[in-house]
Amino acid sequence: MSGTGSSFSRRPQPASAEELLEKVKRELERYEHPLFDFDARSASGGIEVTIRFTPAGVDVHTYYFLLQAREIEHPQFPWSFQRQLYDCLHDYVIEMFVRNPQRRDA
């Protein structure tokens, strides 16, 4: 066997935090909703996605979830991200209840 190259295949370099953030932001740009704003920022352990309720006059907390690098770098990221975003939106809307039978303080 001749040549100067290695017989081992090289793994791609992991994406930088900035590249991961940009990938998530590009994905978020594909979503628009009249009640929610979406954003992302770098955070310890990955990229933090923010879901903010937008109508004025209603004091509701902001929802956050964390994406890890391996999730963002996965080839199926657009589909898994959509599922996770929709699951988190569901959870967020449920958390907005001010009274329901399961709340101990209601």
C-alpha positions in Angstrom: 0.0 0.0 0.0 1.5 3.3 -1.0 0.5 6.9 -0.4 0.8 9.4 2.4 -2.8 9.3 3.6 -4.1 7.4 6.6 -6.1 4.2 6.2 -8.5 5.5 8.8 -11.4 7.7 7.7 -11.5 11.0 9.4 -14.5 12.1 11.4 -15.8 15.6 10.6 -14.9 18.3 13.1 -17.7 19.0 15.6 -19.6 22.2 14.8 -18.7 25.3 16.8 -21.2 26.8 19.2 -21.7 29.7 16.8 -22.4 27.2 13.9 -24.9 25.3 16.1 -26.7 28.5 17.1 -26.9 29.6 13.4 -28.4 26.2 12.4 -31.0 26.4 15.1 -31.9 30.0 14.2 -32.2 29.1 10.5 -34.6 26.3 11.5 -36.6 28.7 13.8 -37.0 31.1 10.9 -39.2 28.5 9.2 -41.8 28.8 12.0 -44.2 31.7 12.5 -47.1 31.8 15.0 -49.4 34.7 15.9 -49.2 33.9 19.6 -45.5 33.0 20.1 -42.1 34.3 19.3 -39.1 32.0 19.0 -35.5 32.7 19.6 -32.3 30.8 20.4 -29.0 31.6 22.2 -25.9 29.8 23.2 -26.1 28.2 26.7 -24.1 25.9 28.9 -24.5 22.4 27.4 -25.9 23.5 24.0 -28.4 25.9 22.5 -31.3 27.2 24.5 -34.5 27.8 22.5 -37.0 30.4 23.9 -40.7 30.4 23.3 -42.3 33.7 24.4 -46.1 34.4 24.5 -46.6 37.7 22.6 -50.0 39.1 23.3 -49.8 42.2 25.4 -51.5 42.4 28.8 -51.1 38.8 29.7 -48.3 38.0 32.2 -47.1 34.6 31.2 -43.6 33.1 31.9 -41.2 32.4 29.0 -40.6 28.7 28.1 -37.0 27.4 27.5 -35.7 24.1 26.3 -32.1 23.0 25.6 -30.8 21.4 22.5 -27.5 19.5 22.7 -24.9 19.5 19.9 -25.5 15.9 19.0 -29.3 16.7 18.4 -28.5 19.7 16.2 -25.8 17.8 14.2 -28.0 14.8 13.5 -29.1 14.4 9.9 -32.8 14.2 11.0 -32.6 17.5 12.9 -35.3 19.4 11.1 -37.8 16.6 11.8 -36.8 15.9 15.4 -36.7 19.7 16.0 -40.2 20.1 14.8 -41.5 17.3 17.0 -39.6 18.8 20.0 -40.9 22.3 19.3 -44.5 21.1 19.0 -44.2 19.0 22.2 -42.8 22.0 24.1 -45.5 24.3 22.7 -48.1 21.8 24.0 -46.4 21.7 27.4 -46.2 25.5 27.5 -49.9 26.0 26.7 -50.8 23.4 29.4 -48.6 25.3 31.9 -50.6 28.5 31.2 -53.7 27.1 32.9 -54.4 29.3 35.9 -56.8 26.7 37.3 -57.3 23.1 36.6 -58.4 20.0 38.6 -54.8 18.8 39.0 -53.4 22.0 40.7 -53.1 21.7 44.4 -53.3 25.4 44.9 -56.6 25.9 42.9 
